[in-house]
């Protein structure tokens, strides 16, 4: 059996795209006092405040301890605040502070600029097809994980 070239796998191409994407996002976020991954929590909260930690973890497809660590850091930095749920004191609800709200314009601009750079030379039809195919790949892999 011939040993396949790693670069022939589509997954290797995805990795080679995601590494520089993550690096550029991280570098840009660091300039505004955020760490990569924290902006994903912010995107969830900009859409809907008052989510529980477990709802954020589910939304981001990460473990609860990962979210807890991010939220602890974000709370210390004055980006979010935790409040006890009014009906169940065991549950923390997450809300944006004023600083958390004001970061939206900058974070969206960062993601938009990097997306624009990444998609240069790709038509709108190709973008739609690529998005559909990537979502199908994600769904195919997610089906195995419940």
C-alpha positions as CSV (number, residue, x, y, z in Angstrom):
1,X,0.0,0.0,0.0
2,X,1.3,3.4,-0.9
3,X,1.6,6.0,1.8
4,X,-0.7,8.9,1.0
5,X,0.7,12.4,1.0
6,X,-0.8,14.3,3.9
7,X,-1.3,17.3,1.7
8,X,-3.7,15.3,-0.5
9,X,-6.3,15.2,2.3
10,X,-8.9,18.0,2.3
11,X,-8.5,18.1,6.1
12,X,-4.9,19.2,5.7
13,X,-6.0,22.1,3.5
14,X,-8.5,23.1,6.1
15,X,-5.8,23.1,8.7
16,X,-3.5,25.1,6.4
17,X,-6.3,27.8,6.1
18,X,-7.3,27.8,9.8
19,X,-3.8,28.2,11.2
20,X,-3.0,31.6,9.6
21,X,-6.7,32.7,10.0
22,X,-6.5,32.0,13.8
23,X,-3.1,33.7,14.0
24,X,-4.3,36.9,12.3
25,X,-7.5,37.0,14.4
26,X,-5.5,36.5,17.5
27,X,-3.0,39.2,16.6
28,X,-5.7,41.7,15.8
29,X,-7.8,40.8,18.9
30,X,-4.7,41.2,21.2
31,X,-4.5,44.8,20.0
32,X,-7.9,45.6,21.5
33,X,-7.3,43.6,24.7
34,X,-9.0,40.3,23.8
35,X,-7.7,36.7,23.3
36,X,-8.8,34.4,20.5
37,X,-11.9,32.6,21.5
38,X,-13.3,35.4,23.7
39,X,-14.8,37.1,20.7
40,X,-16.9,34.0,20.0
41,X,-18.4,34.4,23.5
42,X,-19.1,38.0,22.6
43,X,-20.8,37.1,19.4
44,X,-23.1,34.8,21.3
45,X,-23.9,37.6,23.9
46,X,-24.3,40.3,21.3
47,X,-27.0,38.1,19.8
48,X,-28.6,37.3,23.1
49,X,-27.5,38.4,26.6
50,X,-28.4,36.4,29.7
51,X,-27.2,33.1,28.4
52,X,-26.1,30.5,31.0
53,X,-22.5,29.2,30.9
54,X,-23.8,25.8,29.6
55,X,-25.8,27.5,26.8
56,X,-22.6,29.4,25.7
57,X,-20.6,26.1,25.8
58,X,-23.3,24.4,23.6
59,X,-23.4,27.4,21.3
60,X,-19.6,27.4,20.8
61,X,-19.3,23.6,20.8
62,X,-16.7,23.6,23.6
63,X,-16.6,22.1,27.0
64,X,-18.1,23.8,30.1
65,X,-14.6,24.1,31.8
66,X,-13.3,25.9,28.7
67,X,-16.2,28.4,28.9
68,X,-15.7,28.8,32.6
69,X,-12.0,29.7,32.1
70,X,-12.8,32.2,29.4
71,X,-15.6,33.8,31.4
72,X,-13.5,34.2,34.5
73,X,-10.8,36.0,32.4
74,X,-13.4,38.2,30.7
75,X,-15.1,39.1,34.0
76,X,-11.7,40.1,35.5
77,X,-11.1,42.3,32.4
78,X,-14.5,44.0,32.8
79,X,-16.0,42.6,29.6
80,X,-18.8,40.5,31.1
81,X,-20.6,40.1,34.4
82,X,-22.2,37.0,35.9
83,X,-25.6,37.3,37.7
84,X,-27.5,34.5,39.5
85,X,-30.5,33.3,37.6
86,X,-33.7,34.7,39.3
87,X,-35.4,31.3,39.3
88,X,-32.4,29.0,40.0
89,X,-29.6,30.5,42.0
90,X,-27.3,27.6,41.0
91,X,-27.2,29.0,37.4
92,X,-25.2,32.0,36.4
93,X,-26.4,34.2,33.6
94,X,-23.9,36.1,31.6
95,X,-24.3,39.8,30.6
96,X,-22.2,42.3,28.8
97,X,-20.7,45.3,30.5
98,X,-20.5,48.6,28.7
99,X,-17.0,47.6,27.6
100,X,-18.3,44.3,26.2
101,X,-20.9,46.2,24.2
102,X,-18.4,48.7,22.8
103,X,-16.1,46.0,21.5
104,X,-18.6,44.8,18.9
105,X,-17.7,47.4,16.3
106,X,-14.0,46.5,16.5
107,X,-14.4,42.8,16.6
108,X,-16.8,42.7,13.7
109,X,-14.3,44.9,11.7
110,X,-11.5,42.5,12.5
111,X,-13.4,39.5,11.4
112,X,-14.7,41.3,8.3
113,X,-11.3,42.5,7.2
114,X,-9.7,39.0,7.6
115,X,-12.7,37.4,5.8
116,X,-12.3,39.9,2.9
117,X,-8.6,39.1,2.6
118,X,-9.2,35.4,2.8
119,X,-11.9,35.4,0.1
120,X,-10.1,37.5,-2.5
121,X,-10.5,36.2,-6.0
122,X,-13.5,34.0,-5.0
123,X,-16.9,34.9,-6.6
124,X,-20.1,35.2,-4.6
125,X,-21.4,31.9,-6.1
126,X,-18.2,30.2,-5.1
127,X,-18.4,31.6,-1.5
128,X,-22.0,30.3,-1.2
129,X,-20.9,26.9,-2.5
130,X,-17.9,26.8,-0.2
131,X,-20.1,27.7,2.8
132,X,-22.6,25.1,1.9
133,X,-19.9,22.4,1.5
134,X,-18.2,23.3,4.8
135,X,-21.5,23.2,6.6
136,X,-22.2,19.8,5.2
137,X,-18.8,18.6,6.3
138,X,-19.4,20.0,9.8
139,X,-22.8,18.3,9.9
140,X,-21.3,15.0,8.7
141,X,-18.8,15.0,11.5
142,X,-21.3,16.3,14.1
143,X,-23.7,13.5,13.4
144,X,-21.1,11.1,14.9
145,X,-20.9,13.1,18.1
146,X,-24.6,13.3,18.8
